[in-house]
Amino acid sequence: MEQLLSTKTVRKLLDVSDRALRRWIAGGRFPQADVRIGTTLRWKESTVKTWLERKVGQK
């Protein structure tokens, strides 16, 4: 089973604040969470890696 990353872990990987990450999600600049249970969000590790690879490729 693929590892799921918490909001805190994603924020640390991207070095952004909680507010910035939420704005990115709301604005479509970062993928929606793969799993949502109540207010808890989780992303598949592959989702975040794919997004990062695309961002690096754009520069």
N, C-alpha and C positions, 0 to 999 in steps of 0.2 A: 504494500500500500504506500502511496506517495505521501510524503510529509506535508502537513498543512502548516502554514506560517501565520502567526498572529499579527495583529496590527502593530504591536510593539516591535516585533522582529522585522517586519517590513519597513517600519520607520527607521530602525537602526541601519538596515541594509542600504536604504536610500539617503540616510542622513537628513531627514526632514521631520518637521513637527507633525503632531497629530492633526492640527488644523490644516496644514498644507496638504497632507495626504487626503484628507476628506474633501478638500476643494478640488484636488486632481480627480478624484473619483466622481464627484458631482459634475465636473466639467468634461468628463469623458477622456481625460488625459492619462488616466490609470485604470486598469481593468476593474470591473466590479468583482467583489469577493466570490470565490467559487462556492463557499459554504457560509450560510448565515443562520445562526441559531439565536433568535431574539435579537439582541444588539451586538452579539459577538460575531466578528467577521474573521474568516480564514481564507487564505489563498493557497492554492497548490504551488509547491516550489517551482514547478515547470512554468506556471503562469507568470510568475515574477521574473524568472530567468529569461523567458522569451521576450517579455516587455523590455528588460534591460538590454538584451542583445539588439533589439530593434532601435532602441534609443542610442546606443553606442554606434550603430551602423549609420544613423542619420547625421552624425557629426563629421 
